[in-house]
Amino acid sequence: MKRDYSKIKEQILPLIRGDKSQAYVDGKLNYKTNQMYKWEKSLRKITWESFVSLCEVCKVDLLKAITLG
């Protein structure tokens, strides 16, 4: 079964962001551009470091989410 990881990413990132605006998250991550938009639309790849920072800003307990605990 082939998975389309860009589609999965396009679904997961907005879920992590929740009700916070893209501009709010960009500001918290110290980006001056529309980085969140670019990640969500697969215009730019997100690094693991940025993904972890995104989870921290959005108060997502990554360890808990990964272990489904």
C-alpha positions in Angstrom: 0.0 0.0 0.0 1.5 3.3 -1.1 1.1 6.2 1.3 1.1 9.8 0.2 3.1 11.4 3.0 2.6 15.0 1.7 -1.1 14.5 2.1 -0.7 13.1 5.6 1.5 16.1 6.5 -1.1 18.5 5.0 -3.6 17.0 7.4 -1.5 16.6 10.5 0.1 20.1 10.6 -3.3 22.0 10.8 -4.4 19.6 13.5 -1.3 20.3 15.5 -1.8 24.1 15.0 -5.4 23.8 16.1 -7.2 27.2 16.5 -4.0 29.2 16.4 -3.5 31.3 13.3 -0.6 30.6 10.9 0.7 34.1 11.6 0.7 33.4 15.4 2.7 30.2 15.0 5.1 31.8 12.6 5.7 34.6 15.2 6.2 32.1 18.0 8.7 30.2 15.9 10.5 33.5 14.9 9.7 33.2 11.2 9.1 36.4 9.3 7.5 34.7 6.3 4.4 32.5 5.8 6.4 29.4 6.9 3.4 27.6 8.4 1.4 28.0 5.2 4.4 26.7 3.2 4.6 23.6 5.4 0.9 23.0 5.3 0.7 23.3 1.5 3.9 21.2 0.9 5.7 24.2 -0.6 8.6 23.6 1.9 9.7 20.5 3.8 9.5 20.7 7.6 12.6 19.6 9.6 12.3 17.4 12.6 13.7 20.2 14.7 11.0 22.6 13.4 8.3 19.9 13.9 9.3 19.5 17.5 9.3 23.3 18.0 5.8 23.5 16.4 4.5 20.9 18.8 6.0 22.8 21.8 4.5 26.1 20.6 1.1 24.4 20.1 1.3 22.6 23.4 1.2 19.1 21.8 2.8 16.5 24.0 4.7 14.8 21.2 5.9 11.8 23.3 2.3 11.2 24.5 1.0 11.5 20.9 3.6 9.1 19.5 3.0 6.4 22.1 -0.8 7.0 21.9 -0.8 7.3 25.6 
